[in-house]
Amino acid sequence: MKAGVRFAAALVGLALVSAAAPGLADDPLTIPVVLQDHKFTPAEIHVPAGKPVVLRVENRDATPDEFDSSALKVEKVILGGHVGDVRLRPLGPGRYPFMGEFHSDTAQGVVIAE
């Protein structure tokens, strides 16, 4: 292959990679959260304001619980021993409390968008 053809092929390859890269930057941030002994860890979750986020909640308890937040406008039941994704819309700066609906006395936390 001539040098000019190789150079042109390299430019096309670079253009294809560059076109795909913005999609990677738009993927939501995924934050692991553990529910164990009817408590969330971490109980205080910091997220970037204005960006979508996924909370990947691993329920290590034997019983189900419901991730519930009127402030976040989300409810999701996560079975015992399972993982569930809680998708959060882009949030304005602020504090957004959440709880485990079935054990609200101990399963509490807050999302802080900054």
N, C-alpha and C positions, 0 to 999 in steps of 0.2 A: 504494500500500500504506500502511495506517495505521501510525503510529509504534509502537503496541503490537504489531502483527503483525511489523513489522521487528525489534523488540527480541526477540520470542519466537524468530524465525527465527535471529537472531544467537546467542542462547543455545543453541539446538539445534546449530548449526554448531560453536560452541565446545565443547560436550559431545562431539561426534563427534571433533574434533581431539584433545581431552584423552584420550579413550578409546584413540586410536591411538598416542599419544605413549609410553606405557609400553613398548610393543613395540619401539620404536626404541631405548630405553635398554637393552633386553635383548640387542640384537644383539651378537655377539662382536666384540671388538677385532681388527682385521686388521693384522698387522705384516708389511711387505715384507722379504724376505730374498733375497739374491742368492748363487747358487753359481756361481763363476767361477774358472778355473784350479784347480779342485778345492779351493776354500776358501769358507767361508761368510762373508758380510758382512751384518750384523754377526755376529761370532762370540759375542758376549755379548748376549743378548736379555732385556730386563727386561719382565716381565708383572705385572699385578695379581693377587695371590693371591685365590683364591676365585672367579675369573671365567673363563668359557671364552674361549679365544683361538684365532685362526686365523693360522698362519704361511703367508703367500703366498710360496712359494719359486720364484724364477725361475732355472732352470738355463741359464746362458749358455754352458756347455760344449757341445761337439759330442756328447759321450757321455752316456748315462744315469747316474744315481747314485741310491742309495736313502737317503732321510732315515731314520735308524734311531736309536732310543733305547729301551733297556729301562726306563730310569727313567721315561720319559714313556709307555711302553707303546704305541709307535707305530712303524710301518714304512710308507714310501711311496716307490715308485719314481717318479722324475721324469725323463722323457726329455730328451735334449739339445735345447736350443732351445725348451723348453716350460715352462709354469708349473703348479705343483701346490699345492693347499691342504692343509696339515697341520693338522688340528683337534685342539686340546688341551683336555682336560677341565679343569674348575676345579682348580687346584693349590694345595696347602698351601705355606706359605712354605718356601723351600729352593732348592737348586741341582740342576738336572736336565741332565746331559750328553747330547749327541747327536753323531752323526757321519754322514758320507757312507760308507755301507757299502763301496762299491766303491773308495774312496780314503781309507781311514780314517787313513792316515799324515798327511794334510794337511787333510782336510775334517772339522774338529772344532769344536764349540761348546758353549755351555751356556745353558739357559733359567734365569733367576733370577726366582722368584716372590716378590714382596714386598708 
